[in-house]
């Protein structure tokens, strides 16, 4: 299929297929969905000489890592030696990134655990880094406990980490999804819906809960559940360009090291806020210290990260439970074995790269400081 036609078809599909997760009437794309379709249609994807990577500027802390990848002149120079360049394309949703990965227009993507698991179950991908161990949170307008959600209207993104966190919280109180009035909704609409009382609570991933509580200090955090974020690449691309993939992994490690140095985290937080604002067309209502806190807590303070811990892939672990949840929700084929997921995580690549710090120039920090970012294509 010609690339232009494929892009048009995929853009049309995204505009329509995402309606099922919106609070709007089925068949009527929301403003965010229409904005996404128009934005993606203008993207330019490369060939063998380009590493096309999808990111989410409005999702933290992953957005801070993507911001540094676009600004990493060391990575740019080392890829150029092999005749390759990196292009980072911003997306509104991990599901959108997965769609472009499936059509091979993207070579990789940075997204959360649920779209990662779905991609691994239905395609041929490799996960090379962990970029988040954060939280999805349940927020209410009035003080209440999880058990008080019974019979109430609760919004979430169906099949998301926030949906899983909500169900886990209900289960801990002997409740199920049938005991609440579940409202499928875009994460961008949740705070407004809670404010006008069309819902009683919502479950969402960061930074939506932090933004909501910053704007409404009188609102309440009911419960939190862990969510993960990963860097995922097409296995075919990894096999064809192993050294360039290692350079990308080295850039992730370099970003992690650089952010831990004094003053740098606030600097990248400011860049990340600016990029998110330009992408969505409205200012991200967070301060640099608030973004820094999310990046510090959900990435820099996580043991082993950005390397992938083997413990994460245990059948006793949370990721396995999410895998089973997606099977039950019909998002992953019932016949998919856990071994397919487990074997798609490369536990060794980042470990080996970080063990060869001099070879991969891990201490060579050289980031563009202009604003807007001239690293983003």
Helices and strands as residue ranges (DSSP letters): H 3-17, G 18-21, H 31-41, E 50-55, H 62-71, H 73-80, E 85-90, H 94-102, E 108-112, H 113-122, E 125-140, G 146-149, E 153-156, H 161-172, G 177-179, E 181-184, G 187-189, H 190-195, E 201-205, H 208-215, E 220-234, H 235-240, H 242-259, H 264-280, H 288-295, I 296-300, G 310-313, H 318-328, H 338-342, H 349-355
